[in-house]
Amino acid sequence: MLALTDRAVSAGLRALADADEPAAGIRITAESGGCHGPRYSLELEDSAADGDRTLDFGGLKVFVASAILVSLEGVSLDFVEDGEDAGFVFNNPNKRRSGCGCGGNGH
């Protein structure tokens, strides 16, 4: 199952508190990333959609479409600050790290 670090939970709760529009949680979406697995993204969301699974991490609600839950197995979400750069980082131990030979750019 998906895991969130304490830093990710804190950053998510701050994002909800600072949002211009009211939001109930964060939605994780995935799109095809080719041979290296899905590319995940986050957005603020006001409610769960039909077919979503709602996960709770220390009061932070995370909405995930049931169809992508299997791709999140073993994935962790962290929040990293490096100088002036800061952002959420998905750590997926299941993605392939080497080229696949398909001729695509693999990114």
Residue pairs with C-beta under 8 A, 6 or more apart in sequence:
1 55
1 72
1 73
2 28
2 55
2 62
2 64
2 72
2 73
2 75
2 76
2 77
3 75
3 76
3 77
4 12
4 57
4 60
4 62
4 76
4 77
4 78
5 76
5 77
5 78
5 79
6 58
7 78
7 79
7 80
8 57
8 77
8 78
8 79
8 88
9 57
9 58
9 59
9 60
10 79
11 79
11 86
11 88
12 26
12 57
12 60
12 62
12 79
13 58
13 59
13 60
15 26
15 44
16 23
16 24
16 25
16 26
16 44
16 60
19 44
21 44
21 46
22 46
23 44
23 45
23 46
24 45
24 46
24 47
24 48
24 61
25 44
25 45
25 48
25 54
25 60
25 61
25 62
25 63
26 42
26 43
26 44
26 45
26 60
26 61
26 62
26 63
27 42
27 43
27 44
27 45
27 62
27 63
27 64
28 40
28 41
28 42
28 62
28 63
28 64
28 68
28 72
28 77
29 40
29 41
29 42
29 43
29 65
29 68
30 38
30 39
30 40
30 41
30 68
30 71
30 72
31 38
31 39
31 41
32 38
32 39
33 39
33 95
33 107
34 100
34 102
34 104
34 106
34 107
35 96
35 99
35 100
35 102
35 104
35 106
36 95
36 96
36 100
36 106
36 107
37 71
37 92
37 94
37 95
37 96
38 68
38 71
40 72
40 75
40 90
40 92
42 88
45 63
48 54
48 61
48 63
49 63
49 65
51 65
51 66
51 67
52 63
52 64
52 65
52 66
53 63
53 64
53 65
53 66
53 69
54 61
54 62
54 63
54 64
55 61
55 62
55 63
55 64
56 62
64 72
73 94
74 92
74 93
74 94
75 90
75 91
75 92
75 93
75 94
76 90
76 91
77 88
77 89
77 90
77 91
78 88
78 89
78 91
79 86
79 87
79 88
79 89
80 86
80 87
80 88
80 89
99 106
100 106
